[in-house]
Amino acid sequence: VLISGDVAGDSYAYNLKEKGQRLLVGHTASMLTDIAIIDKGNSALLLTSDRDEKIRISRFPDTYVIEGFLLGHTTYVTGFVVIPSSPSTHVVSCGGDRTLRIWDLAAQTEISSISTISNDQRKIPTAIAASCCGQFVAVIFDDSRRLSIYKIVRGKHEDDYKPSLELLGNVDCPSQPLSISFHETRSATLMVLVKNPDYII
């Protein structure tokens, strides 16, 4: 199944074997900015973010059943990523309010947040990726050559599993990064598609 979202706020599931299409969910008058499915064994959840400051949690494939929302961004959500290997299911999102936020999906609550604003960086984060080990998050920004790397830091005590984000550093790419993805290897390898010249680093 291939899942897509569009600027009209609708998402669709495409059955690649049977070549069928099904409307999943609509965000009224708000275009989708990111979409993901979380497999929970006997069930699945569809996460969708939009221009209305929220991430919606719906059942899949019965997406008319809304399980809840992740609310806290003060402007539109630009992207999110599900963190692999988290003790509970955690999601990290970015938005027009220039923040990164970590969410506990089961409790539907915000765990922590960090500002992406620095002395020389006020651009809006536009896309986010997480390493397969669940330890690192990469973020790219609108109209910027910069790529930022954050580490997911766990609590210091055994009974404190609440994660937070810590900036490890920034990388200036040859031109504006358009897309980022961690490669599934034992080490955290990040692939970056940059604007000009068109190549992957």
WOMOGI-V5493 format. One record per residue. N is the residue number from 0. RES is the residue in one letter. PSI is psi in whole degrees, 0 to 359 (* if undefined). D_FIRST is the distance of its C-alpha to the first C-alpha in whole Angstrom. Layout:
# WOMOGI-V5493
N&RES&PSI&D_FIRST, N&RES&PSI&D_FIRST
This chain:
# WOMOGI-V5493
0&V&132&0, 1&L&130&4, 2&I&134&6, 3&S&159&10, 4&G&158&13, 5&D&175&17, 6&V&348&20, 7&A&354&21, 8&G&8&19, 9&D&150&16, 10&S&149&13, 11&Y&149&10, 12&A&131&6, 13&Y&122&5, 14&N&109&5, 15&L&335&6, 16&K&317&8, 17&E&357&10, 18&K&44&10, 19&G&161&10, 20&Q&141&10, 21&R&131&10, 22&L&128&13, 23&L&303&12, 24&V&150&15, 25&G&139&18, 26&H&110&21, 27&T&118&24, 28&A&33&26, 29&S&122&24, 30&M&146&21, 31&L&142&19, 32&T&339&19, 33&D&160&17, 34&I&143&13, 35&A&153&12, 36&I&135&10, 37&I&119&13, 38&D&122&13, 39&K&31&16, 40&G&266&16, 41&N&351&17, 42&S&174&15, 43&A&156&13, 44&L&144&14, 45&L&123&13, 46&L&131&15, 47&T&138&16, 48&S&157&20, 49&D&188&22, 50&R&4&25, 51&D&36&27, 52&E&19&27, 53&K&161&25, 54&I&124&21, 55&R&140&20, 56&I&118&19, 57&S&156&17, 58&R&151&15, 59&F&130&12, 60&P&0&11, 61&D&69&14, 62&T&355&15, 63&Y&345&18, 64&V&108&19, 65&I&121&20, 66&E&334&21, 67&G&192&23, 68&F&152&24, 69&L&108&25, 70&L&133&28, 71&G&329&31, 72&H&142&30, 73&T&351&33, 74&T&191&31, 75&Y&150&28, 76&V&128&25, 77&T&335&24, 78&G&167&21, 79&F&165&20, 80&V&141&19, 81&V&131&19, 82&I&118&21, 83&P&154&21, 84&S&24&23, 85&S&144&25, 86&P&317&27, 87&S&167&25, 88&T&115&22, 89&H&147&23, 90&V&138&22, 91&V&130&24, 92&S&160&24, 93&C&159&26, 94&G&179&28, 95&G&347&30, 96&D&6&33, 97&R&44&33, 98&T&157&32, 99&L&135&29, 100&R&138&29, 101&I&134&28, 102&W&145&26, 103&D&111&26, 104&L&319&23, 105&A&316&24, 106&A&347&28, 107&Q&44&26, 108&T&154&29, 109&E&133&30, 110&I&314&31, 111&S&166&33, 112&S&159&33, 113&I&142&34, 114&S&143&36, 115&T&2&35, 116&I&132&38, 117&S&182&40, 118&N&325&44, 119&D&15&42, 120&Q&108&39, 121&R&14&38, 122&K&160&35, 123&I&130&32, 124&P&135&29, 125&T&337&26, 126&A&155&23, 127&I&146&23, 128&A&151&21, 129&A&144&22, 130&S&156&23, 131&C&331&22, 132&C&350&25, 133&G&19&25, 134&Q&340&28, 135&F&149&28, 136&V&133&26, 137&A&144&27, 138&V&138&27, 139&I&163&28, 140&F&156&30, 141&D&131&30, 142&D&46&33, 143&S&145&34, 144&R&355&34, 145&R&143&34, 146&L&130&31, 147&S&141&32, 148&I&127&31, 149&Y&150&31, 150&K&138&32, 151&I&115&31, 152&V&128&34, 153&R&163&34, 154&G&153&37, 155&K&335&40, 156&H&152&41, 157&E&327&39, 158&D&2&39, 159&D&97&37, 160&Y&7&34, 161&K&119&33, 162&P&157&32, 163&S&170&33, 164&L&139&33, 165&E&127&35, 166&L&121&36, 167&L&323&36, 168&G&177&37, 169&N&150&36, 170&V&128&35, 171&D&115&36, 172&C&164&34, 173&P&329&35, 174&S&183&34, 175&Q&126&31, 176&P&135&28, 177&L&331&25, 178&S&148&22, 179&I&149&22, 180&S&135&20, 181&F&137&22, 182&H&137&22, 183&E&85&21, 184&T&178&24, 185&R&326&27, 186&S&160&29, 187&A&99&27, 188&T&122&27, 189&L&127&26, 190&M&137&25, 191&V&126&26, 192&L&121&25, 193&V&161&28, 194&K&311&29, 195&N&118&33, 196&P&161&33, 197&D&97&29, 198&Y&169&29, 199&I&136&27, 200&I&*&29
